[in-house]
Amino acid sequence: MTRRKSHPQAEALVESFRSKRPIRAGSLIITVYGDAIAPHGGTVWLGSLIRLLEPLGLSQRLVRTSVFRLARESWLGAEQIGRRSYYSLTGTGRARIESVHRRIYAPVQSEWDGGWHLIMLITDDIGPEERRAVGRELAWQGFGMIATGVFAHPSADMDAARKVLEDLGIIDKAVILAASCEPGGRGRPLRSLIGNCWNLDELADEYREFLDRFRPVWRELNGVRQLDPEECFLIRTLLIHDFRRVLLRDPQLPAQLLPADWAGTAARLLCRNLYRLVEGPAEAHLMATLETADGPLPEASPYYYQRFGGLESAPA
């Protein structure tokens, strides 16, 4: 499919994604469901999804295969109506997406009070495989391992952390504690602890790469009076897809524990600004392209308009 070329930086962004091999179609489809389809009910006709993703270089066969795999992995559920297949987020899929997207769209954390959350495993009761699984899942929640079987975070979502322990069946094999720093305990020793638990240098490099990719697009489109809806959808999708990829490795520590020139702060600001710029036209493209069993997509749920502290396209 040949699209009208209008903005060179935006076009280069899309072409860069199209040229990647292999294209991780399943991951991109999850981004689209989480960012664009979930707020509109979470169900679409497969044929319209194929049409939506074609400009990103995803063939019909690739989309069909990827969607089938996502259904097999419990992300999506399928319903056949006549000759058409409709795919919806399952309860499991929606829960997985919401846990990540709260981190993407939420406002910046408030001032840190010096508190810490600790999770201590009763290692005698947990086998090696379970310990590895716990470590992997808690790392996704931002926790760092400060000693064998001991995980810490200064401002974690503890409801999500408890859910991880419950899902793994070890909630009764872990001790959850709250702690706080002594007044003189926030200097070099604390910085050393943070450096041992989290690789912030590598993460900062990834954020700088994100900034290098999307700043030229922001500069090119900011101030343009009329934006192309399809182009805006493609930019919005790649923006959230890339930001999510970095954010999932970010422990999201309080600002007081980060370097003064932390690249993640600039990356979040750029993501917010560019998202707000393109989301309105992107929504128009989604409404014109995607279909449900009842016809066009329903209007977005109210929570959608609260993203990044509030979207300009929110209903009056």
Rosetta silent file (secondary structure, phi, psi, omega in degrees, C-alpha in Angstrom):
SEQUENCE: MTRRKSHPQAEALVESFRSKRPIRAGSLIITVYGDAIAPHGGTVWLGSLIRLLEPLGLSQRLVRTSVFRLARESWLGAEQIGRRSYYSLTGTGRARIESVHRRIYAPVQSEWDGGWHLIMLITDDIGPEERRAVGRELAWQGFGMIATGVFAHPSADMDAARKVLEDLGIIDKAVILAASCEPGGRGRPLRSLIGNCWNLDELADEYREFLDRFRPVWRELNGVRQLDPEECFLIRTLLIHDFRRVLLRDPQLPAQLLPADWAGTAARLLCRNLYRLVEGPAEAHLMATLETADGPLPEASPYYYQRFGGLESAPA
SCORE:     score description
SCORE:     0.000 S_00000001
   1 L     0.000  127.118 -179.188    0.000    0.000    0.000 S_00000001
   2 L   -97.627  124.112  179.610    1.430    3.346   -1.054 S_00000001
   3 L  -101.772  155.504  176.955    0.736    6.241    1.270 S_00000001
   4 L   -68.154  125.760  178.467    0.895    9.917    0.474 S_00000001
   5 L   -85.869  120.650 -177.083    4.276   11.242    1.565 S_00000001
   6 L  -126.066  -36.142 -176.516    3.812   14.481    3.423 S_00000001
   7 L  -129.941  111.193 -172.747    6.335   14.784    6.262 S_00000001
   8 H   -56.532  -40.727 -178.494    9.834   13.353    5.674 S_00000001
   9 H   -68.611  -40.603  177.340   10.687   12.703    9.339 S_00000001
  10 H   -65.598  -42.085  178.806    7.404   10.944    9.978 S_00000001
  11 H   -62.854  -41.179  179.812    7.788    8.955    6.779 S_00000001
  12 H   -64.321  -36.919  177.783   11.332    7.952    7.753 S_00000001
  13 H   -60.882  -47.809 -179.251   10.081    6.740   11.137 S_00000001
  14 H   -65.730  -43.999 -178.850    7.492    4.475    9.519 S_00000001
  15 H   -64.420  -34.415  177.642    9.895    3.209    6.856 S_00000001
  16 H   -62.021  -41.812  177.979   12.472    2.381    9.522 S_00000001
  17 H   -67.515  -43.247 -178.289    9.928    0.161   11.264 S_00000001
  18 H   -60.701  -30.330 -176.153    8.789   -1.434    7.995 S_00000001
  19 L   -83.720   -8.287 -179.241   12.368   -2.377    7.131 S_00000001
  20 L   -67.473  141.769  175.588   13.002   -4.235   10.408 S_00000001
  21 L  -138.626  128.750   -5.935   13.408   -7.979   10.153 S_00000001
  22 L   -80.044  155.871  172.370   11.844   -9.826   11.692 S_00000001
  23 L   -82.043  124.212  178.409    8.843   -7.657   12.511 S_00000001
  24 L   -83.454   81.767 -172.237    7.506   -8.700   15.903 S_00000001
  25 H   -63.895  -38.788 -178.389    3.897   -8.522   14.808 S_00000001
  26 H   -60.526  -43.463  178.775    2.434   -9.984   17.988 S_00000001
  27 H   -63.806  -41.419  179.064    4.019   -7.315   20.158 S_00000001
  28 H   -65.601  -39.811  179.200    2.839   -4.549   17.827 S_00000001
  29 H   -63.447  -38.364  176.139   -0.715   -5.936   17.802 S_00000001
  30 H   -63.653  -39.682  175.628   -0.741   -5.902   21.605 S_00000001
  31 H   -58.621  -46.060 -177.848    0.355   -2.251   21.476 S_00000001
  32 H   -65.940  -42.560  177.546   -2.531   -1.437   19.120 S_00000001
  33 H   -62.004  -46.515 -177.063   -5.061   -3.323   21.234 S_00000001
  34 H   -67.787  -44.223 -175.611   -3.877   -1.681   24.430 S_00000001
  35 H   -80.327  -39.515 -167.553   -3.492    1.845   23.109 S_00000001
  36 H  -114.331  -37.981 -172.332   -6.260    2.054   20.533 S_00000001
  37 H   -90.176  -40.108 -179.049   -8.765   -0.802   20.642 S_00000001
  38 H   -54.282  -44.687 -179.986   -9.263   -1.408   24.388 S_00000001
  39 H   -64.875  -17.145 -179.662  -10.728    2.083   25.019 S_00000001
  40 H  -104.185   27.482  176.149  -13.263    1.397   22.248 S_00000001
  41 L   106.390  -24.349  173.787  -14.587   -1.842   23.706 S_00000001
  42 L    88.037    6.808 -177.979  -11.693   -4.175   22.901 S_00000001
  43 E  -129.448  134.270  176.175  -13.260   -6.048   19.931 S_00000001
  44 E  -143.772  156.391  171.658  -12.661   -5.640   16.178 S_00000001
  45 E   -71.500  133.046 -177.077  -13.219   -7.512   12.932 S_00000001
  46 H   -57.625  -39.786 -179.103   -9.977   -9.157   11.844 S_00000001
  47 H   -60.001  -38.201  179.012  -10.302   -7.841    8.277 S_00000001
  48 H   -73.661  -31.072  175.412  -10.371   -4.236    9.495 S_00000001
  49 H   -66.104  -40.836  177.134   -7.367   -4.868   11.773 S_00000001
  50 H   -59.874  -44.105  179.699   -5.444   -6.210    8.768 S_00000001
  51 H   -64.226  -38.202 -179.646   -6.324   -3.066    6.831 S_00000001
  52 H   -64.614  -39.167 -172.589   -5.247   -0.860    9.760 S_00000001
  53 H   -90.869  -10.386 -177.182   -1.817   -2.513   10.107 S_00000001
  54 H   -55.989  -41.795 -179.524   -0.943   -2.868    6.415 S_00000001
  55 H   -63.839  -15.505  177.845    0.876    0.513    6.188 S_00000001
  56 H   -90.714    6.817  175.571    3.276   -0.694    8.904 S_00000001
  57 L    90.719   12.138  179.281    4.437   -3.556    6.704 S_00000001
  58 L   -93.082  118.069  179.601    2.351   -6.341    8.246 S_00000001
  59 L   -74.022  163.528  177.549    0.970   -8.678    5.602 S_00000001
  60 H   -57.072  -44.354 -179.038   -2.467  -10.255    5.851 S_00000001
  61 H   -63.431  -41.710 -179.097   -0.883  -13.646    6.533 S_00000001
  62 H   -64.393  -42.346  178.934    1.383  -12.255    9.261 S_00000001
  63 H   -64.142  -45.706 -179.579   -1.504  -10.547   11.053 S_00000001
  64 H   -60.629  -45.308 -179.932   -3.681  -13.666   10.881 S_00000001
  65 H   -63.505  -42.791 -177.491   -0.879  -15.885   12.188 S_00000001
  66 H   -67.734  -41.126  178.938    0.018  -13.456   14.979 S_00000001
  67 H   -64.889  -40.218  177.789   -3.570  -12.999   16.110 S_00000001
  68 H   -60.826  -42.396  178.981   -4.045  -16.782   16.190 S_00000001
  69 H   -65.338  -40.403  179.124   -0.948  -17.100   18.401 S_00000001
  70 H   -63.999  -35.285  175.368   -2.159  -14.342   20.725 S_00000001
  71 H   -65.986  -40.741  179.616   -5.459  -16.194   21.092 S_00000001
  72 H   -65.888  -28.436  179.616   -3.559  -19.386   21.921 S_00000001
  73 L   -92.050   10.690  174.797   -1.597  -17.430   24.580 S_00000001
  74 L    72.674   14.288  172.714   -4.856  -16.155   26.147 S_00000001
  75 L   -75.218  -42.159 -173.603   -4.368  -12.522   25.100 S_00000001
  76 E  -124.675  153.885  171.922   -7.303  -12.590   22.682 S_00000001
  77 E  -120.240  147.282 -175.574  -10.541  -14.515   22.249 S_00000001
  78 E  -111.119  146.389  173.322  -12.176  -15.231   18.895 S_00000001
  79 E  -137.516  129.006  179.314  -15.809  -15.199   17.801 S_00000001
  80 E   -98.532  124.156  175.759  -17.020  -16.279   14.370 S_00000001
  81 E  -126.593  107.526 -173.475  -20.082  -14.480   12.984 S_00000001
  82 L    64.741 -127.862  179.914  -20.904  -15.672    9.490 S_00000001
  83 L   -97.229    4.581 -177.004  -17.677  -15.607    7.521 S_00000001
  84 E  -104.362  143.439  175.917  -16.074  -12.933    9.693 S_00000001
  85 E  -107.211  132.839  178.562  -13.791  -13.426   12.695 S_00000001
  86 E  -118.018  133.201 -177.299  -13.860  -10.941   15.561 S_00000001
  87 E  -117.031  130.607 -178.033  -11.078  -10.800   18.122 S_00000001
  88 E  -122.911  151.926  170.351  -11.489   -9.413   21.630 S_00000001
  89 E   -65.045  132.050  172.402   -9.187   -8.897   24.569 S_00000001
  90 L   -76.705  170.221  174.677   -9.707  -11.643   27.129 S_00000001
  91 H   -59.455  -39.979  177.586   -9.969  -10.813   30.816 S_00000001
  92 H   -64.693  -45.145  179.827   -6.392  -12.011   31.190 S_00000001
  93 H   -62.354  -42.463  179.702   -5.227   -9.958   28.223 S_00000001
  94 H   -64.846  -40.557  179.067   -6.932   -6.826   29.487 S_00000001
  95 H   -64.065  -40.840  178.092   -5.404   -7.256   32.956 S_00000001
  96 H   -61.760  -43.793 -178.151   -1.923   -7.691   31.458 S_00000001
  97 H   -67.239  -43.494 -175.787   -2.327   -4.562   29.361 S_00000001
  98 H   -64.483  -35.453 -179.610   -3.766   -2.424   32.144 S_00000001
  99 H   -64.210  -32.949  178.386   -0.873   -3.190   34.508 S_00000001
 100 H   -81.734  -42.275 -172.113    1.574   -1.822   31.906 S_00000001
 101 H   -73.636  -21.146  171.437   -0.505    1.033   30.616 S_00000001
 102 H   -60.996  -35.494 -179.780   -1.034    2.529   34.055 S_00000001
 103 H   -74.325  -33.920 -177.511    2.713    3.104   34.002 S_00000001
 104 H   -70.132  -49.772 -168.814    2.712    4.566   30.477 S_00000001
 105 H   -97.012   -7.138 -176.173   -0.087    7.112   30.794 S_00000001
 106 L   -69.941  152.688  175.607    0.017    7.963   34.504 S_00000001
 107 L   -67.415  165.412 -179.973    1.198   11.392   35.657 S_00000001
 108 L   -61.775  142.782 -178.573    4.665   11.810   37.140 S_00000001
 109 L   -61.796  150.231  177.269    5.004   10.496   40.678 S_00000001
 110 L   -76.167 -179.997 -177.053    4.664   12.876   43.582 S_00000001
 111 L   -57.378  136.178  179.422    7.474   13.694   46.009 S_00000001
 112 L   -77.265  138.698 -177.669    9.161   10.661   47.531 S_00000001
 113 L   -98.004    6.436  179.594    8.831   10.340   51.308 S_00000001
 114 L    89.453    1.751 -178.281   11.940    8.187   51.799 S_00000001
 115 E   -82.580  158.266  177.307   10.005    4.955   52.190 S_00000001
 116 E  -134.468  149.059  171.397   10.896    1.555   50.754 S_00000001
 117 E  -108.563  132.022  178.949    8.944   -1.636   50.109 S_00000001
 118 E  -120.877  137.351  172.425   10.740   -4.922   50.770 S_00000001
 119 E  -121.313  118.503 -177.509    9.699   -8.426   49.735 S_00000001
 120 E  -114.561  119.994  179.013   11.614  -11.210   51.461 S_00000001
 121 E   -83.737  140.346  172.742   11.172  -14.779   50.245 S_00000001
 122 L   -82.645   88.063 -166.206   11.302  -17.671   52.687 S_00000001
 123 H   -63.261  -25.059  179.312   13.870  -19.374   50.503 S_00000001
 124 H   -65.482  -23.089 -177.072   13.777  -22.722   52.326 S_00000001
 125 H   -99.574    1.143 -175.049   10.196  -23.155   51.106 S_00000001
 126 L  -125.102  128.604  179.759   10.776  -22.052   47.498 S_00000001
 127 L   -77.476  169.478 -177.170   12.582  -24.031   44.837 S_00000001
 128 H   -58.786  -41.716 -179.729   15.084  -22.593   42.317 S_00000001
 129 H   -64.180  -42.090  178.113   12.558  -22.420   39.455 S_00000001
 130 H   -63.283  -41.088 -179.974   10.050  -20.562   41.632 S_00000001
 131 H   -62.198  -42.070  178.602   12.740  -18.129   42.781 S_00000001
 132 H   -63.945  -41.534  179.379   13.698  -17.364   39.192 S_00000001
 133 H   -63.612  -42.098  178.330   10.048  -16.832   38.254 S_00000001
 134 H   -62.984  -46.005 -179.821    9.518  -14.496   41.221 S_00000001
 135 H   -59.896  -42.552 -179.777   12.636  -12.514   40.380 S_00000001
 136 H   -64.478  -46.050 -177.311   11.577  -12.156   36.744 S_00000001
 137 H   -69.970  -38.910  178.451    8.027  -11.047   37.574 S_00000001
 138 H   -69.732  -31.196  175.378    9.066   -8.633   40.322 S_00000001
 139 H   -61.889  -38.209  176.529   11.651   -7.128   37.972 S_00000001
 140 H   -63.252  -26.992  177.849    8.770   -6.296   35.592 S_00000001
 141 L   -86.289    0.931  175.979    7.197   -4.463   38.540 S_00000001
 142 L    98.525   -2.457 -177.119   10.416   -2.457   38.976 S_00000001
 143 L   -73.082  145.293  171.950   11.876   -4.295   41.988 S_00000001
 144 E  -109.950  151.061  179.636   15.606   -4.760   42.338 S_00000001
 145 E   -93.745  115.600 -177.811   17.249   -7.664   44.172 S_00000001
 146 E   -94.607  -16.194  174.713   19.382   -6.337   47.034 S_00000001
 147 E  -163.510  169.109 -179.285   20.303   -9.807   48.361 S_00000001
 148 L   -57.649  119.382  178.493   19.361  -13.410   47.654 S_00000001
 149 L    77.302    8.884 -179.214   15.579  -13.630   48.030 S_00000001
 150 E  -124.421  120.786 -176.300   15.223   -9.961   49.034 S_00000001
 151 E  -120.432  144.110 -174.436   13.641   -7.463   46.621 S_00000001
 152 E  -139.360  150.475  172.409   13.216   -3.713   47.128 S_00000001
 153 E  -157.101  140.871 -177.401   11.594   -0.685   45.530 S_00000001
 154 L   -80.254  -19.087 -175.341   11.057    2.840   46.898 S_00000001
 155 L  -153.082   42.092 -174.492    7.641    3.516   45.332 S_00000001
 156 L   -74.358  159.989  170.689    6.242    0.331   43.806 S_00000001
 157 L   -80.097   99.742 -172.841    2.599   -0.499   43.113 S_00000001
 158 H   -74.246  -24.803  174.049    2.195   -2.959   45.970 S_00000001
 159 H   -62.690  -43.113  177.835   -1.230   -4.157   44.847 S_00000001
 160 H   -65.887  -38.858  179.781    0.381   -5.305   41.599 S_00000001
 161 H   -65.373  -43.109  177.367    3.286   -6.864   43.500 S_00000001
 162 H   -62.973  -37.753  178.551    0.946   -8.824   45.776 S_00000001
 163 H   -62.399  -38.092  176.884   -0.986   -9.987   42.711 S_00000001
 164 H   -59.870  -47.876 -178.867    2.287  -11.349   41.269 S_00000001
 165 H   -64.627  -37.511  177.872    2.943  -13.328   44.450 S_00000001
 166 H   -66.626  -45.061 -178.789   -0.636  -14.621   44.494 S_00000001
 167 H   -63.062  -32.045  179.309   -0.550  -15.654   40.846 S_00000001
 168 L   -85.220   -2.978  177.360    2.698  -17.541   41.436 S_00000001
 169 L    72.946   26.446 -177.800    1.187  -19.270   44.474 S_00000001
 170 L  -126.836   20.489 -178.925    3.801  -18.031   46.951 S_00000001
 171 H   -60.264  -28.622  179.097    2.004  -15.219   48.784 S_00000001
 172 H   -90.048    7.672  177.349    2.297  -17.348   51.962 S_00000001
 173 H  -118.347   19.813 -178.529    6.023  -17.845   51.368 S_00000001
 174 E  -137.206  146.394  175.326    6.955  -14.151   51.335 S_00000001
 175 E  -111.511  126.274 -179.337    7.205  -11.413   53.944 S_00000001
 176 E  -106.355  123.958 -175.898    6.265   -7.895   52.812 S_00000001
 177 E  -124.836  153.404  170.237    7.801   -5.057   54.810 S_00000001
 178 E  -111.182  136.956 -178.865    7.757   -1.267   54.789 S_00000001
 179 E  -137.653  170.716  176.607   10.986    0.567   55.657 S_00000001
 180 E  -146.184  152.995  178.769   12.342    4.101   55.554 S_00000001
 181 L   -76.803  139.059  170.118   15.722    5.753   55.151 S_00000001
 182 L   -67.145  154.834 -177.133   17.348    7.306   58.168 S_00000001
 183 L   -50.565  -35.853 -178.442   17.955   11.073   57.729 S_00000001
 184 L   -96.254   13.396 -172.506   21.627   10.541   56.909 S_00000001
 185 L  -103.895   26.636 -176.716   21.088    7.478   54.735 S_00000001
 186 L  -115.603   18.164 -177.669   20.437    9.036   51.334 S_00000001
 187 L   -95.629 -135.677 -174.259   23.988    9.749   50.204 S_00000001
 188 H   -58.603  -42.993  179.989   26.685    7.640   48.558 S_00000001
 189 H   -57.691  -40.632 -179.839   25.654    4.281   50.124 S_00000001
 190 H   -67.721  -39.637  177.513   22.131    4.645   48.743 S_00000001
 191 H   -63.680  -36.575  177.549   23.440    5.597   45.296 S_00000001
 192 H   -66.252  -40.619  177.609   25.687    2.521   45.374 S_00000001
 193 H   -60.494  -44.941  179.891   22.724    0.329   46.280 S_00000001
 194 H   -63.238  -42.163  178.434   20.715    1.730   43.384 S_00000001
 195 H   -63.385  -31.990  178.843   23.608    1.193   40.991 S_00000001
 196 H   -75.897  -29.540 -175.623   23.885   -2.442   42.099 S_00000001
 197 H   -88.399  -33.345 -173.023   20.152   -3.113   41.698 S_00000001
 198 L  -135.282  136.115  178.897   19.377   -1.300   38.459 S_00000001
 199 L   -88.339   80.993 -176.692   21.428   -0.604   35.317 S_00000001
 200 H   -71.564  -28.077  179.743   20.437    3.046   34.913 S_00000001
 201 H   -64.696  -45.496  179.165   23.251    3.827   32.456 S_00000001
 202 H   -64.803  -40.887  179.305   21.953    1.291   29.932 S_00000001
 203 H   -64.797  -39.928  178.169   18.387    2.487   30.462 S_00000001
 204 H   -62.004  -38.782  177.013   19.423    6.113   29.927 S_00000001
 205 H   -61.129  -41.059  179.458   21.013    5.140   26.603 S_00000001
 206 H   -65.832  -38.593  177.312   17.724    3.564   25.506 S_00000001
 207 H   -66.116  -38.353  178.461   15.805    6.692   26.454 S_00000001
 208 H   -65.679  -36.829  175.287   18.255    8.847   24.489 S_00000001
 209 H   -63.131  -40.795  176.376   17.715    6.624   21.439 S_00000001
 210 H   -59.413  -45.230  179.057   13.964    7.128   21.867 S_00000001
 211 H   -62.076  -41.266  179.664   14.486   10.896   21.986 S_00000001
 212 H   -64.270  -32.869 -179.711   16.635   10.788   18.849 S_00000001
 213 H   -74.636  -40.070 -168.268   13.904    8.887   16.974 S_00000001
 214 H  -104.517  -18.115  176.770   10.916   10.996   17.935 S_00000001
 215 H   -60.050  -44.051  178.616   12.200   14.534   18.499 S_00000001
 216 H   -60.516  -33.997  178.479   12.556   15.171   14.730 S_00000001
 217 H   -67.980  -43.730  178.421    8.960   14.037   14.224 S_00000001
 218 H   -60.264  -46.025 -178.836    7.728   16.354   16.981 S_00000001
 219 H   -63.976  -35.679 -178.496    9.623   19.309   15.533 S_00000001
 220 H   -70.791  -38.782 -172.863    8.278   18.570   12.058 S_00000001
 221 H   -94.316  -23.882 -178.031    4.615   18.249   13.055 S_00000001
 222 L   -62.464  123.323 -179.311    4.327   20.764   15.873 S_00000001
 223 L    95.916   -9.775  176.613    2.458   23.757   14.540 S_00000001
 224 L   -69.073  131.684 -171.584    1.122   21.997   11.421 S_00000001
 225 L   -76.885  -34.663 -178.548   -2.485   23.117   11.044 S_00000001
 226 L  -134.288  114.244 -177.198   -3.936   19.986    9.446 S_00000001
 227 L   -99.487  147.137  179.464   -2.433   16.566   10.116 S_00000001
 228 L   -75.256  124.589 -175.973   -3.088   13.420    8.093 S_00000001
 229 H   -59.267  -43.498 -179.615   -5.184   10.978   10.208 S_00000001
 230 H   -65.254  -43.839  178.690   -3.482    7.808    8.958 S_00000001
 231 H   -60.490  -39.476  179.190   -0.012    9.266    9.447 S_00000001
 232 H   -65.176  -38.926  176.660   -1.000   10.317   12.968 S_00000001
 233 H   -62.617  -44.025 -179.227   -2.173    6.790   13.773 S_00000001
 234 H   -63.114  -42.743  179.216    1.112    5.309   12.566 S_00000001
 235 H   -64.748  -46.612 -179.254    3.156    7.804   14.611 S_00000001
 236 H   -59.466  -42.820 -179.212    1.031    7.287   17.713 S_00000001
 237 H   -64.779  -47.580 -179.470    1.354    3.505   17.448 S_00000001
 238 H   -68.051  -34.076  177.189    5.129    3.525   16.982 S_00000001
 239 H   -59.506  -52.976 -178.109    5.504    6.142   19.726 S_00000001
 240 H   -70.403  -35.388  178.800    3.721    4.014   22.328 S_00000001
 241 H   -61.052  -45.904 -179.732    5.271    0.793   21.014 S_00000001
 242 H   -72.675  -40.880 -179.072    8.801    2.151   21.485 S_00000001
 243 H   -65.322  -40.927  177.696    8.070    3.938   24.751 S_00000001
 244 H   -60.326  -41.996 -177.298    6.476    0.802   26.213 S_00000001
 245 H   -59.480  -42.069  179.467    9.523   -1.261   25.235 S_00000001
 246 H   -75.925  -42.251 -175.093   11.865    1.002   27.243 S_00000001
 247 H   -61.236  -33.605 -179.288    9.435    1.644   30.079 S_00000001
 248 L   -63.893  -18.688  177.432    9.047   -2.062   30.830 S_00000001
 249 L  -101.294    2.329 -176.942   12.720   -2.088   31.841 S_00000001
 250 L   -95.908  121.540  177.728   12.464    1.114   33.865 S_00000001
 251 L   -71.148   -8.870  179.888   12.021    0.684   37.650 S_00000001
 252 L    51.314   61.014  177.556   10.561    4.212   37.687 S_00000001
 253 L   -73.413  155.427  175.313   12.455    5.347   40.729 S_00000001
 254 L   -58.857  152.218 -177.090   11.552    8.631   42.407 S_00000001
 255 H   -57.174  -32.968 -178.231   13.234   11.696   40.928 S_00000001
 256 H   -65.387  -18.075 -178.070   15.313   12.155   44.079 S_00000001
 257 H  -103.334    4.777 -177.636   17.091    8.850   43.368 S_00000001
 258 L  -108.428  159.752  174.269   17.844    9.551   39.714 S_00000001
 259 L   -58.648  152.340 -176.750   20.627   11.578   38.029 S_00000001
 260 L   -61.509  -33.043 -178.265   19.837   15.258   37.653 S_00000001
 261 L  -103.733   37.831 -174.258   19.825   15.014   33.851 S_00000001
 262 L   -57.614  120.550 -175.629   17.830   11.769   33.723 S_00000001
 263 H   -66.305  -24.137  179.334   16.893   11.086   30.073 S_00000001
 264 H   -63.001  -30.704  178.848   13.699    9.294   31.106 S_00000001
 265 H   -66.289  -46.362  177.848   12.179   12.608   32.211 S_00000001
 266 H   -65.126  -36.784 -179.654   12.693   14.180   28.781 S_00000001
 267 H   -65.321  -43.122  178.681   11.451   10.996   27.081 S_00000001
 268 H   -64.476  -40.690  179.151    8.190   10.984   29.047 S_00000001
 269 H   -63.826  -43.815  178.503    7.628   14.676   28.302 S_00000001
 270 H   -64.010  -43.869  179.379    8.238   14.154   24.586 S_00000001
 271 H   -59.219  -45.035  178.947    5.958   11.109   24.537 S_00000001
 272 H   -61.049  -47.512 -175.429    3.190   13.076   26.241 S_00000001
 273 H   -66.848  -43.471 -179.357    3.501   16.069   23.927 S_00000001
 274 H   -69.956  -38.077  177.457    3.680   14.091   20.691 S_00000001
 275 H   -60.674  -47.479  179.230    0.838   11.806   21.785 S_00000001
 276 H   -60.805  -33.224 -178.247   -1.391   14.788   22.538 S_00000001
 277 H   -68.548  -41.623 -171.018   -0.511   16.267   19.153 S_00000001
 278 H  -101.794  -11.299 -168.986   -1.451   13.242   17.040 S_00000001
 279 H   -68.336  -33.228 -179.986   -4.086   11.382   19.034 S_00000001
 280 H   -62.087  -56.968  174.934   -7.109   13.351   17.768 S_00000001
 281 H   -59.657  -36.056  177.951   -6.516   12.707   14.048 S_00000001
 282 H   -61.462  -40.200  177.043   -5.394    9.166   14.916 S_00000001
 283 H   -61.236  -40.221  178.517   -8.745    8.576   16.618 S_00000001
 284 H   -61.588  -39.479  178.858  -10.529    9.741   13.476 S_00000001
 285 H   -66.940  -41.696  178.106   -8.557    7.199   11.429 S_00000001
 286 H   -60.495  -45.972 -177.773   -9.380    4.400   13.863 S_00000001
 287 H   -63.987  -30.728 -178.642  -13.091    5.234   13.772 S_00000001
 288 H   -84.185  -18.025 -172.048  -13.047    5.250    9.973 S_00000001
 289 H  -107.211  -44.820 -174.382  -11.071    2.008    9.600 S_00000001
 290 L   -83.127  149.056 -179.497  -11.950   -0.474   12.331 S_00000001
 291 E  -131.942  149.012  172.242  -15.233   -2.370   12.480 S_00000001
 292 E  -115.212  179.243  178.538  -17.084   -4.399   15.095 S_00000001
 293 L   -65.069  -22.783  179.813  -19.948   -6.860   14.695 S_00000001
 294 L   -96.763    4.999 -179.863  -22.329   -3.939   15.318 S_00000001
 295 E   116.614 -138.134 -178.307  -20.676   -1.643   12.781 S_00000001
 296 E   -63.397  163.444  175.034  -18.228    1.206   13.531 S_00000001
 297 L   -58.540  143.422  170.003  -16.201    1.360   16.720 S_00000001
 298 L   -70.440  162.141  177.621  -18.034    2.706   19.768 S_00000001
 299 L   -62.102  154.586 -179.290  -16.798    5.984   21.205 S_00000001
 300 L   -65.137  145.829  176.620  -13.815    5.815   23.554 S_00000001
 301 L   -66.939  154.667 -177.898  -14.446    5.214   27.256 S_00000001
 302 H   -55.437  -34.025 -176.912  -14.003    8.221   29.576 S_00000001
 303 H   -62.173  -26.248 -179.499  -10.757    6.850   31.049 S_00000001
 304 H   -57.575  -40.822 -174.193   -9.110    7.212   27.652 S_00000001
 305 H   -75.619   -4.484  177.436   -9.253   11.014   27.869 S_00000001
 306 H   -90.547   -2.707 -177.390   -7.387   11.032   31.192 S_00000001
 307 H   -60.626  142.599  177.893   -4.161    9.789   29.577 S_00000001
 308 H    53.141   36.285  177.401   -1.050   11.899   30.167 S_00000001
 309 H    81.131    6.954  177.386   -2.959   14.185   32.509 S_00000001
 310 L   123.222  130.283 -179.615   -5.768   14.897   30.043 S_00000001
 311 L  -102.060  144.531 -177.628   -6.191   14.913   26.265 S_00000001
 312 L   -66.729  -21.803 -178.434   -7.288   17.952   24.293 S_00000001
 313 L   -84.040    5.453 -179.719   -9.815   15.856   22.355 S_00000001
 314 L   -59.198  140.774  179.059  -11.815   15.113   25.524 S_00000001
 315 L   -59.584  145.759  179.811  -15.564   15.758   25.112 S_00000001
 316 L   -69.523    0.000    0.000  -16.725   19.096   26.493 S_00000001
